[in-house]
Structures are given as structure tokens and as C-alpha cells.
Amino acid sequence: MTVNPISTNRIQSAIAQASSRTGIDFDYLLGQAKLESGLNASAKAGTSSASGLYQFIDSSWLSIVKKHGSDAGLGWAANAIQPGANGKLTVADGATRSAILALRNDPQVASLMAAEHAADNKTALESTLGRAATGTDLYMAHFLGLGGATKFLSAMQANPATNAASLFPGAAAANSGIFYSANGGARSLSDIYQHFGDKLGSGAGNMLAGATGAGASPSATALMAQALSMGTSTVVTGNGESASDAIAWAQSTMGHLGGNAGNTGRAAASLFRPTPDTARLAYMMLAQMGG
């Protein structure tokens, strides 16, 4: 088993920064990374070219870096990626291609590209579906591609009980554990949607918990992840605990106060109630803003 040499604190900080920059919900991006790699920035798939925190295959990664790399300070990479004779993106120099693909294992680059990709999918899905996209919608776009997700979500809206494998035989053949239950029964569209929603947890809801546009303020949990990840041993939270334990406590408490991603406003308001937990949360947030 590959041991992840990159700390969870650094990964959460990278995700928080990507959330702040793009407006994609921190909880969604964190949930997606947990689903894809278990927060292992060095993860590699055994059955495809997928690699890194968000398990992008080679072709998808080249496409995303070509589109968004220059804005992220990766102009050298974006410029090196060009359409080949067959129309597919390629990199002429083998060493440069390897360097670009290796960026998938850099949590900061991977998180930002994943967030940019999610933002692209969010805009497209909302335009097609005529409603706000949820985190589960975005994950469906990651899982099936934008065209597949649009087909899936439109079909589910018309008939949630539709046999999913009948609409996506190729995806079902490659992901039998998703499309079929343990006893071999075919799962419906709504079954699969709920399955991913459960896996994403608080990141499955509407994209209202985080920022709503590039450069907007990150969520309270994202702020704390950024603040606490700066320390490697202990943080000044009053308990002398590790940074990772402090982040876990903060996320759990925010979830308890807010209930779900759609209730972040209530969670934020609760910070001002005079209880020991809310006072501690407020202190941690103020420490971030003052740092």
C-alpha cells in the first residue's frame, strides 16, 4: 500500500485555497478528494491512468491544464499542450509531458484544477438543467463526464426509477459495484445519485455553503482549515491539540450547528451564541483573519 507523504493538513489547506479562488464549496471539494483518493495525493489507479488527489486520467488532466493552467501560473504547461494530428491533446517532449502529468500529485495544483473543472461543469449544468447545481450533480459530471451527467440528471428528473445500467452500459461494465447491488440487482438512477450523495456527505448539497463566485470569501470551515494547517505540531486553540485534531473538531462542530450544507447561515449565526464551543470556533476564525 502506498503511503501518502503529504500531510492531511497541507491537503486541506490546498483545497481551502482552491475553494476561495473559484467559489466551489470547500466541503464538496474535500468530499470529492476523499471519494477519489482517500486524501492520498500519491494515489494511482490500477485499472486506468488515473492519478493524484482527484484521480484525473491523462487525457482529462491535459485538457484541464490546457484550459486553466495559464491562469494558475502554469503557462509553460498550458503552452506545451497542443492538439495532435488526430485532434487529441498531446505534448511533444516526453519529459515535459511527464512533468505536467506529475502535477496531479501536487495537492495545490490538483485542488485548483479540480475546482476549476467543477466550476466549468457547474455553469454548464445549471444552464442545461435550469436550476442550481448540487455537489452530487458536480460529482456525476466528474464520474460520467459533462454529457453523461446531463443525460443522467435529465433522465432521473423524468423517471428516477429508470435502470441506470440500461442508459450507461459502458460505465456499468467498468463500475459494476456502482450500478449493481451485492445480489446482482440493477440500481436505479436515484439509487446511484443517493449513493454518491451519501459518500459526499455535507458536500452533496447546494453550492451555497461556500463562495458563489471567483474571489468570494471561503466558508468558515475552509477558513479554519487554512488557519490550522499552517501549524505542524500544535495550534493555539486553548487545548494544545494537534492541527489535524483541531480541524476535525471544528468541522464536526460546524456540521452540528448547521445540520447540512444548506444551513451554513444558521451555523455562522450560532457562532455568536455564548457557549464554550461557539466561543472557541469564533476565536479560531478570528485568528485566521488576523493572521
C-alpha positions as CSV (number, residue, x, y, z in Angstrom):
1,M,0.0,0.0,0.0
2,T,1.3,3.4,-1.0
3,V,1.9,5.7,2.0
4,N,0.9,9.3,1.4
5,P,3.9,11.5,2.2
6,I,1.8,14.7,2.1
7,S,0.0,15.6,5.3
8,T,-3.7,15.9,5.5
9,N,-3.2,19.5,6.9
10,R,-1.5,20.6,3.7
11,I,-4.1,18.9,1.5
12,Q,-7.0,20.6,3.4
13,S,-5.2,23.9,3.1
14,A,-4.8,23.4,-0.7
15,I,-8.5,22.6,-1.0
16,A,-9.5,25.6,1.0
17,Q,-7.4,27.9,-1.2
18,A,-8.9,26.4,-4.3
19,S,-12.4,26.9,-2.8
20,S,-11.7,30.5,-2.1
21,R,-10.3,31.2,-5.6
22,T,-13.1,29.5,-7.6
23,G,-16.1,29.7,-5.4
24,I,-16.7,25.9,-5.4
25,D,-17.8,24.7,-1.9
26,F,-14.9,23.5,0.3
27,D,-17.0,20.6,1.7
28,Y,-17.7,19.4,-1.9
29,L,-14.0,19.5,-2.9
30,L,-13.0,17.8,0.3
31,G,-15.6,15.1,-0.1
32,Q,-14.6,14.5,-3.7
33,A,-11.0,14.1,-2.8
34,K,-12.0,11.6,0.0
35,L,-14.1,9.7,-2.5
36,E,-11.4,9.6,-5.2
37,S,-8.2,9.0,-3.3
38,G,-8.9,8.9,0.4
39,L,-6.9,12.2,0.6
40,N,-3.8,10.4,-0.8
41,A,-2.1,12.8,-3.1
42,S,0.0,10.0,-4.5
43,A,-2.8,7.6,-5.2
44,K,-2.7,5.7,-8.5
45,A,-5.4,3.6,-10.1
46,G,-4.7,0.0,-11.0
47,T,-7.0,-0.1,-14.0
48,S,-6.5,3.3,-15.7
49,S,-4.1,6.2,-16.0
50,A,-5.9,8.0,-13.1
51,S,-3.6,9.5,-10.6
52,G,-3.4,12.0,-7.7
53,L,-5.8,13.5,-5.2
54,Y,-8.7,13.8,-7.7
55,Q,-7.8,10.8,-9.9
56,F,-7.7,12.5,-13.2
57,I,-6.8,10.3,-16.2
58,D,-4.1,11.6,-18.5
59,S,-6.4,13.0,-21.2
60,S,-8.7,14.8,-18.8
61,W,-5.7,16.3,-17.0
62,L,-4.1,17.6,-20.2
63,S,-7.4,19.2,-21.2
64,I,-7.9,21.0,-17.9
65,V,-4.4,22.2,-17.6
66,K,-4.6,23.5,-21.2
67,K,-7.7,25.4,-20.4
68,H,-6.9,26.7,-16.9
69,G,-3.1,26.3,-16.5
70,S,-2.1,29.8,-17.6
71,D,-4.4,31.5,-15.1
72,A,-2.8,29.3,-12.4
73,G,0.8,30.3,-13.2
74,L,1.3,27.2,-15.3
75,G,1.7,28.9,-18.7
76,W,4.7,26.6,-19.5
77,A,2.4,23.6,-19.2
78,A,-0.6,25.0,-21.0
79,N,1.6,26.2,-23.9
80,A,3.2,22.8,-24.2
81,I,-0.1,21.0,-24.6
82,Q,-1.2,21.1,-28.2
83,P,-3.8,19.3,-30.5
84,G,-2.2,16.4,-32.3
85,A,-2.9,15.2,-35.8
86,N,-5.9,13.2,-34.5
87,G,-7.2,16.2,-32.6
88,K,-6.3,14.8,-29.2
89,L,-4.2,16.9,-26.9
90,T,-0.5,15.9,-26.8
91,V,2.9,17.1,-25.5
92,A,5.7,16.8,-28.0
93,D,8.5,16.5,-25.4
94,G,8.3,13.3,-23.3
95,A,9.9,14.8,-20.2
96,T,7.6,17.9,-20.3
97,R,4.6,15.6,-20.6
98,S,5.7,13.6,-17.6
99,A,6.2,16.8,-15.6
100,I,2.7,18.0,-16.5
101,L,1.1,14.7,-15.5
102,A,3.1,14.6,-12.3
103,L,1.3,17.9,-11.2
104,R,-1.7,15.7,-10.4
105,N,0.2,14.6,-7.3
106,D,0.7,18.2,-6.2
107,P,-2.2,18.9,-3.9
108,Q,-2.3,22.7,-4.6
109,V,-2.3,22.3,-8.3
110,A,-4.7,19.3,-8.3
111,S,-7.2,21.0,-6.0
112,L,-7.2,24.2,-8.1
113,M,-7.7,22.3,-11.4
114,A,-10.4,20.1,-9.8
115,A,-12.2,23.3,-8.6
116,E,-11.8,25.0,-12.0
117,H,-13.2,21.9,-13.6
118,A,-16.1,21.7,-11.2
119,A,-16.8,25.4,-11.8
120,D,-17.0,24.8,-15.6
121,N,-19.4,21.8,-15.0
122,K,-21.5,23.9,-12.6
123,T,-22.0,26.6,-15.1
124,A,-22.9,24.1,-17.9
125,L,-25.2,22.0,-15.8
126,E,-27.1,25.0,-14.4
127,S,-27.6,26.3,-17.9
128,T,-28.9,23.0,-19.2
129,L,-31.0,21.9,-16.1
130,G,-32.4,25.3,-15.3
131,R,-31.7,25.0,-11.6
132,A,-28.9,25.4,-9.1
133,A,-26.3,22.5,-9.2
134,T,-25.7,20.4,-6.1
135,G,-22.5,18.8,-5.1
136,T,-23.8,15.4,-6.2
137,D,-24.6,16.9,-9.6
138,L,-21.0,18.0,-9.9
139,Y,-19.7,14.6,-8.9
140,M,-21.9,13.0,-11.5
141,A,-20.2,15.2,-14.1
142,H,-16.8,14.1,-12.7
143,F,-17.9,10.4,-12.8
144,L,-19.7,10.3,-16.2
145,G,-18.4,13.4,-17.9
146,L,-20.5,16.5,-18.6
147,G,-22.5,14.9,-21.4
148,G,-23.1,11.8,-19.4
149,A,-24.1,13.8,-16.3
150,T,-26.6,15.9,-18.3
151,K,-28.2,12.7,-19.7
152,F,-28.2,11.1,-16.2
153,L,-29.8,14.1,-14.4
154,S,-32.3,14.8,-17.1
155,A,-33.4,11.1,-17.2
156,M,-33.6,11.0,-13.4
157,Q,-35.8,14.1,-13.4
158,A,-38.2,12.4,-15.8
159,N,-38.1,8.9,-14.1
160,P,-35.9,8.3,-11.0
161,A,-36.6,4.6,-11.1
162,T,-35.0,4.1,-14.5
163,N,-32.5,1.2,-14.7
164,A,-29.2,3.1,-14.8
165,A,-27.2,0.4,-16.5
166,S,-29.6,0.4,-19.4
167,L,-28.7,4.0,-20.1
168,F,-25.0,3.7,-19.4
169,P,-23.9,0.1,-20.3
170,G,-20.3,1.1,-20.8
171,A,-20.0,2.8,-17.4
172,A,-21.9,-0.1,-15.8
173,A,-19.5,-2.6,-17.2
174,A,-16.5,-0.7,-15.8
175,N,-18.2,0.1,-12.5
176,S,-20.3,-2.9,-11.6
177,G,-20.2,-2.1,-7.9
178,I,-21.9,1.2,-8.5
179,F,-24.6,0.1,-11.0
180,Y,-25.4,-3.2,-9.4
181,S,-26.1,-4.2,-5.8
182,A,-24.3,-7.1,-4.0
183,N,-27.0,-9.5,-5.1
184,G,-26.7,-8.5,-8.7
185,G,-29.8,-6.3,-8.9
186,A,-29.6,-3.3,-11.2
187,R,-29.7,0.0,-9.4
188,S,-31.9,2.9,-10.4
189,L,-30.8,6.4,-11.3
190,S,-32.0,7.7,-8.0
191,D,-30.2,4.9,-6.2
192,I,-26.8,5.8,-7.7
193,Y,-27.4,9.5,-7.1
194,Q,-28.2,8.9,-3.5
195,H,-25.2,6.6,-3.2
196,F,-22.8,9.4,-4.2
197,G,-24.7,11.9,-2.2
198,D,-24.2,9.8,0.9
199,K,-20.5,9.4,0.1
200,L,-20.0,13.2,-0.3
201,G,-21.8,13.9,3.0
202,S,-22.0,17.7,3.7
203,G,-20.6,18.4,0.3
204,A,-23.6,16.9,-1.5
205,G,-25.9,19.8,-1.1
206,N,-26.4,23.1,-3.0
207,M,-23.3,25.1,-3.7
208,L,-24.5,27.7,-1.2
209,A,-22.3,26.7,1.7
210,G,-19.1,28.0,0.1
211,A,-18.4,31.1,-2.0
212,T,-20.5,31.7,-5.1
213,G,-18.0,33.3,-7.4
214,A,-14.3,33.6,-8.1
215,G,-12.6,35.5,-5.4
216,A,-15.5,35.3,-2.9
217,S,-15.0,34.5,0.7
218,P,-14.4,30.9,1.7
219,S,-16.7,29.1,4.1
220,A,-16.0,29.2,7.9
221,T,-14.7,25.6,7.8
222,A,-12.4,26.5,4.9
223,L,-11.0,29.4,6.8
224,M,-10.2,27.3,9.7
225,A,-8.6,24.6,7.5
226,Q,-6.3,27.3,6.1
227,A,-5.5,28.7,9.5
228,L,-4.9,25.5,11.3
229,S,-2.9,23.8,8.5
230,M,-0.2,26.4,8.9
231,G,1.0,24.7,12.1
232,T,2.6,21.3,12.1
233,S,2.5,20.4,15.7
234,T,0.1,22.4,17.9
235,V,-2.1,25.3,17.4
236,V,-3.3,27.9,19.8
237,T,-6.9,26.8,20.3
238,G,-6.9,26.5,24.1
239,N,-6.4,22.8,24.2
240,G,-2.9,22.4,22.9
241,E,-4.1,19.8,20.4
242,S,-2.7,18.9,17.0
243,A,-3.7,20.9,14.0
244,S,-5.5,17.9,12.4
245,D,-7.5,17.2,15.6
246,A,-8.5,20.9,15.8
247,I,-9.7,20.9,12.2
248,A,-11.6,17.7,12.8
249,W,-13.3,19.2,15.9
250,A,-14.1,22.4,14.0
251,Q,-15.7,20.6,11.1
252,S,-17.7,18.3,13.4
253,T,-18.9,21.3,15.4
254,M,-19.8,23.3,12.3
255,G,-21.7,20.4,11.0
256,H,-23.6,20.0,14.2
257,L,-24.5,23.7,14.3
258,G,-25.5,23.9,10.7
259,G,-27.1,20.4,10.2
260,N,-26.2,20.3,6.5
261,A,-24.6,22.3,3.7
262,G,-27.8,24.3,3.2
263,N,-27.8,25.6,6.8
264,T,-24.4,27.3,6.8
265,G,-26.1,30.6,7.6
266,R,-27.6,29.2,10.8
267,A,-24.2,27.7,11.7
268,A,-22.5,31.1,11.2
269,A,-25.1,32.8,13.3
270,S,-24.7,30.2,16.0
271,L,-21.0,31.3,16.4
272,F,-22.3,34.3,18.3
273,R,-24.2,32.4,20.9
274,P,-22.4,32.3,24.2
275,T,-21.4,28.7,24.6
276,P,-17.9,27.3,25.0
277,D,-17.9,25.6,21.6
278,T,-19.1,28.6,19.7
279,A,-16.7,30.9,21.5
280,R,-13.8,28.6,20.5
281,L,-14.9,28.5,16.9
282,A,-15.1,32.2,16.8
283,Y,-11.7,32.5,18.3
284,M,-10.2,30.2,15.6
285,M,-11.9,32.2,12.8
286,L,-10.6,35.5,14.2
287,A,-7.1,34.1,14.5
288,Q,-7.2,33.2,10.8
289,M,-8.5,36.7,9.8
290,G,-5.9,38.3,12.0
291,G,-3.0,36.2,10.7
